[in-house]
Amino acid sequence: MSTTKVVLITILLGVSLALLTGIQLRAGRVLAALEQKALAEAAGVNVNTIRRLEAFGSSPIDANTATVRKVQSALEAAGVEFTNGDAPGVRLRKGS
C-alpha cells in the first residue's frame, strides 16, 4: 500500500495514522526500549505481527489499519511521537 493510500484511508476513516514504515516502527520500539514481544503484548497483537510490520523496512506498511493503529497506540503510550513532515520520523516525547 502506498503512502498516498494510507493518507487517503486516514482521511476517509478519520483515523490519525502516523506510523507509516517498518523502519519507523523499529526506531520507535528501540527508543521506547521495548523488545518485539513486549510491544506485541502492549498492542494486543502476536509478536510475528511486529516482526512482519518491521520487515517492511523503508516501504509503507501494508497491513490492516486497525492493527497498525494498535501498534501505534502502544508506542505512543510508551512515550513515542511520530513525525511525518517531509519524511516519516519518530522521537521520544519530552519528559519520557
MODELLER restraints for C-alpha pairs under 7 A, 6 or more apart:
rsr = mdl.restraints
at = mdl.atoms
rsr.add(forms.Gaussian(group=physical.xy_distance, feature=features.Distance(at['CA:1:A'], at['CA:60:A']), mean=6.37, stdev=0.5))
rsr.add(forms.Gaussian(group=physical.xy_distance, feature=features.Distance(at['CA:1:A'], at['CA:61:A']), mean=6.84, stdev=0.5))
rsr.add(forms.Gaussian(group=physical.xy_distance, feature=features.Distance(at['CA:1:A'], at['CA:62:A']), mean=4.93, stdev=0.5))
rsr.add(forms.Gaussian(group=physical.xy_distance, feature=features.Distance(at['CA:2:A'], at['CA:60:A']), mean=5.91, stdev=0.5))
rsr.add(forms.Gaussian(group=physical.xy_distance, feature=features.Distance(at['CA:3:A'], at['CA:60:A']), mean=5.84, stdev=0.5))
rsr.add(forms.Gaussian(group=physical.xy_distance, feature=features.Distance(at['CA:10:A'], at['CA:16:A']), mean=6.14, stdev=0.5))
rsr.add(forms.Gaussian(group=physical.xy_distance, feature=features.Distance(at['CA:10:A'], at['CA:17:A']), mean=6.15, stdev=0.5))
rsr.add(forms.Gaussian(group=physical.xy_distance, feature=features.Distance(at['CA:17:A'], at['CA:69:A']), mean=6.44, stdev=0.5))
rsr.add(forms.Gaussian(group=physical.xy_distance, feature=features.Distance(at['CA:18:A'], at['CA:82:A']), mean=5.86, stdev=0.5))
rsr.add(forms.Gaussian(group=physical.xy_distance, feature=features.Distance(at['CA:18:A'], at['CA:84:A']), mean=6.77, stdev=0.5))
rsr.add(forms.Gaussian(group=physical.xy_distance, feature=features.Distance(at['CA:19:A'], at['CA:25:A']), mean=6.74, stdev=0.5))
rsr.add(forms.Gaussian(group=physical.xy_distance, feature=features.Distance(at['CA:19:A'], at['CA:72:A']), mean=6.10, stdev=0.5))
rsr.add(forms.Gaussian(group=physical.xy_distance, feature=features.Distance(at['CA:19:A'], at['CA:82:A']), mean=6.58, stdev=0.5))
rsr.add(forms.Gaussian(group=physical.xy_distance, feature=features.Distance(at['CA:20:A'], at['CA:60:A']), mean=5.42, stdev=0.5))
rsr.add(forms.Gaussian(group=physical.xy_distance, feature=features.Distance(at['CA:20:A'], at['CA:61:A']), mean=5.77, stdev=0.5))
rsr.add(forms.Gaussian(group=physical.xy_distance, feature=features.Distance(at['CA:20:A'], at['CA:88:A']), mean=6.68, stdev=0.5))
rsr.add(forms.Gaussian(group=physical.xy_distance, feature=features.Distance(at['CA:21:A'], at['CA:56:A']), mean=6.60, stdev=0.5))
rsr.add(forms.Gaussian(group=physical.xy_distance, feature=features.Distance(at['CA:21:A'], at['CA:57:A']), mean=6.33, stdev=0.5))
rsr.add(forms.Gaussian(group=physical.xy_distance, feature=features.Distance(at['CA:21:A'], at['CA:58:A']), mean=5.57, stdev=0.5))
rsr.add(forms.Gaussian(group=physical.xy_distance, feature=features.Distance(at['CA:21:A'], at['CA:59:A']), mean=5.67, stdev=0.5))
rsr.add(forms.Gaussian(group=physical.xy_distance, feature=features.Distance(at['CA:21:A'], at['CA:60:A']), mean=4.63, stdev=0.5))
rsr.add(forms.Gaussian(group=physical.xy_distance, feature=features.Distance(at['CA:21:A'], at['CA:61:A']), mean=5.14, stdev=0.5))
rsr.add(forms.Gaussian(group=physical.xy_distance, feature=features.Distance(at['CA:22:A'], at['CA:53:A']), mean=5.51, stdev=0.5))
rsr.add(forms.Gaussian(group=physical.xy_distance, feature=features.Distance(at['CA:22:A'], at['CA:54:A']), mean=3.95, stdev=0.5))
rsr.add(forms.Gaussian(group=physical.xy_distance, feature=features.Distance(at['CA:22:A'], at['CA:55:A']), mean=5.99, stdev=0.5))
rsr.add(forms.Gaussian(group=physical.xy_distance, feature=features.Distance(at['CA:22:A'], at['CA:56:A']), mean=4.76, stdev=0.5))
rsr.add(forms.Gaussian(group=physical.xy_distance, feature=features.Distance(at['CA:22:A'], at['CA:57:A']), mean=4.39, stdev=0.5))
rsr.add(forms.Gaussian(group=physical.xy_distance, feature=features.Distance(at['CA:22:A'], at['CA:58:A']), mean=6.04, stdev=0.5))
rsr.add(forms.Gaussian(group=physical.xy_distance, feature=features.Distance(at['CA:22:A'], at['CA:59:A']), mean=6.92, stdev=0.5))
rsr.add(forms.Gaussian(group=physical.xy_distance, feature=features.Distance(at['CA:22:A'], at['CA:61:A']), mean=6.23, stdev=0.5))
rsr.add(forms.Gaussian(group=physical.xy_distance, feature=features.Distance(at['CA:23:A'], at['CA:54:A']), mean=6.23, stdev=0.5))
rsr.add(forms.Gaussian(group=physical.xy_distance, feature=features.Distance(at['CA:23:A'], at['CA:57:A']), mean=4.87, stdev=0.5))
rsr.add(forms.Gaussian(group=physical.xy_distance, feature=features.Distance(at['CA:23:A'], at['CA:58:A']), mean=5.59, stdev=0.5))
rsr.add(forms.Gaussian(group=physical.xy_distance, feature=features.Distance(at['CA:24:A'], at['CA:88:A']), mean=6.69, stdev=0.5))
rsr.add(forms.Gaussian(group=physical.xy_distance, feature=features.Distance(at['CA:24:A'], at['CA:89:A']), mean=6.05, stdev=0.5))
rsr.add(forms.Gaussian(group=physical.xy_distance, feature=features.Distance(at['CA:24:A'], at['CA:90:A']), mean=6.41, stdev=0.5))
rsr.add(forms.Gaussian(group=physical.xy_distance, feature=features.Distance(at['CA:25:A'], at['CA:54:A']), mean=6.25, stdev=0.5))
rsr.add(forms.Gaussian(group=physical.xy_distance, feature=features.Distance(at['CA:26:A'], at['CA:54:A']), mean=5.93, stdev=0.5))
rsr.add(forms.Gaussian(group=physical.xy_distance, feature=features.Distance(at['CA:27:A'], at['CA:90:A']), mean=6.96, stdev=0.5))
rsr.add(forms.Gaussian(group=physical.xy_distance, feature=features.Distance(at['CA:28:A'], at['CA:75:A']), mean=6.80, stdev=0.5))
rsr.add(forms.Gaussian(group=physical.xy_distance, feature=features.Distance(at['CA:28:A'], at['CA:80:A']), mean=6.05, stdev=0.5))
rsr.add(forms.Gaussian(group=physical.xy_distance, feature=features.Distance(at['CA:28:A'], at['CA:90:A']), mean=5.99, stdev=0.5))
rsr.add(forms.Gaussian(group=physical.xy_distance, feature=features.Distance(at['CA:29:A'], at['CA:75:A']), mean=6.84, stdev=0.5))
rsr.add(forms.Gaussian(group=physical.xy_distance, feature=features.Distance(at['CA:31:A'], at['CA:92:A']), mean=6.77, stdev=0.5))
rsr.add(forms.Gaussian(group=physical.xy_distance, feature=features.Distance(at['CA:32:A'], at['CA:78:A']), mean=6.05, stdev=0.5))
rsr.add(forms.Gaussian(group=physical.xy_distance, feature=features.Distance(at['CA:32:A'], at['CA:79:A']), mean=6.81, stdev=0.5))
rsr.add(forms.Gaussian(group=physical.xy_distance, feature=features.Distance(at['CA:32:A'], at['CA:80:A']), mean=6.67, stdev=0.5))
rsr.add(forms.Gaussian(group=physical.xy_distance, feature=features.Distance(at['CA:36:A'], at['CA:47:A']), mean=6.19, stdev=0.5))
rsr.add(forms.Gaussian(group=physical.xy_distance, feature=features.Distance(at['CA:36:A'], at['CA:50:A']), mean=6.34, stdev=0.5))
rsr.add(forms.Gaussian(group=physical.xy_distance, feature=features.Distance(at['CA:37:A'], at['CA:47:A']), mean=5.26, stdev=0.5))
rsr.add(forms.Gaussian(group=physical.xy_distance, feature=features.Distance(at['CA:39:A'], at['CA:74:A']), mean=6.96, stdev=0.5))
rsr.add(forms.Gaussian(group=physical.xy_distance, feature=features.Distance(at['CA:40:A'], at['CA:46:A']), mean=5.64, stdev=0.5))
rsr.add(forms.Gaussian(group=physical.xy_distance, feature=features.Distance(at['CA:40:A'], at['CA:47:A']), mean=5.05, stdev=0.5))
rsr.add(forms.Gaussian(group=physical.xy_distance, feature=features.Distance(at['CA:40:A'], at['CA:50:A']), mean=6.36, stdev=0.5))
rsr.add(forms.Gaussian(group=physical.xy_distance, feature=features.Distance(at['CA:42:A'], at['CA:74:A']), mean=5.75, stdev=0.5))
rsr.add(forms.Gaussian(group=physical.xy_distance, feature=features.Distance(at['CA:43:A'], at['CA:70:A']), mean=5.21, stdev=0.5))
rsr.add(forms.Gaussian(group=physical.xy_distance, feature=features.Distance(at['CA:43:A'], at['CA:71:A']), mean=5.10, stdev=0.5))
rsr.add(forms.Gaussian(group=physical.xy_distance, feature=features.Distance(at['CA:43:A'], at['CA:74:A']), mean=5.19, stdev=0.5))
rsr.add(forms.Gaussian(group=physical.xy_distance, feature=features.Distance(at['CA:53:A'], at['CA:61:A']), mean=6.33, stdev=0.5))
rsr.add(forms.Gaussian(group=physical.xy_distance, feature=features.Distance(at['CA:79:A'], at['CA:92:A']), mean=5.63, stdev=0.5))
rsr.add(forms.Gaussian(group=physical.xy_distance, feature=features.Distance(at['CA:79:A'], at['CA:93:A']), mean=5.30, stdev=0.5))
rsr.add(forms.Gaussian(group=physical.xy_distance, feature=features.Distance(at['CA:79:A'], at['CA:96:A']), mean=5.52, stdev=0.5))
rsr.add(forms.Gaussian(group=physical.xy_distance, feature=features.Distance(at['CA:80:A'], at['CA:90:A']), mean=6.82, stdev=0.5))
rsr.add(forms.Gaussian(group=physical.xy_distance, feature=features.Distance(at['CA:80:A'], at['CA:91:A']), mean=5.85, stdev=0.5))
rsr.add(forms.Gaussian(group=physical.xy_distance, feature=features.Distance(at['CA:80:A'], at['CA:92:A']), mean=4.62, stdev=0.5))
rsr.add(forms.Gaussian(group=physical.xy_distance, feature=features.Distance(at['CA:80:A'], at['CA:93:A']), mean=5.79, stdev=0.5))
rsr.add(forms.Gaussian(group=physical.xy_distance, feature=features.Distance(at['CA:81:A'], at['CA:90:A']), mean=5.61, stdev=0.5))
rsr.add(forms.Gaussian(group=physical.xy_distance, feature=features.Distance(at['CA:81:A'], at['CA:91:A']), mean=5.32, stdev=0.5))
rsr.add(forms.Gaussian(group=physical.xy_distance, feature=features.Distance(at['CA:81:A'], at['CA:92:A']), mean=5.79, stdev=0.5))
rsr.add(forms.Gaussian(group=physical.xy_distance, feature=features.Distance(at['CA:81:A'], at['CA:93:A']), mean=5.82, stdev=0.5))
rsr.add(forms.Gaussian(group=physical.xy_distance, feature=features.Distance(at['CA:82:A'], at['CA:89:A']), mean=5.84, stdev=0.5))
rsr.add(forms.Gaussian(group=physical.xy_distance, feature=features.Distance(at['CA:82:A'], at['CA:90:A']), mean=4.47, stdev=0.5))
rsr.add(forms.Gaussian(group=physical.xy_distance, feature=features.Distance(at['CA:82:A'], at['CA:91:A']), mean=6.59, stdev=0.5))
rsr.add(forms.Gaussian(group=physical.xy_distance, feature=features.Distance(at['CA:83:A'], at['CA:89:A']), mean=4.76, stdev=0.5))
rsr.add(forms.Gaussian(group=physical.xy_distance, feature=features.Distance(at['CA:83:A'], at['CA:90:A']), mean=5.47, stdev=0.5))
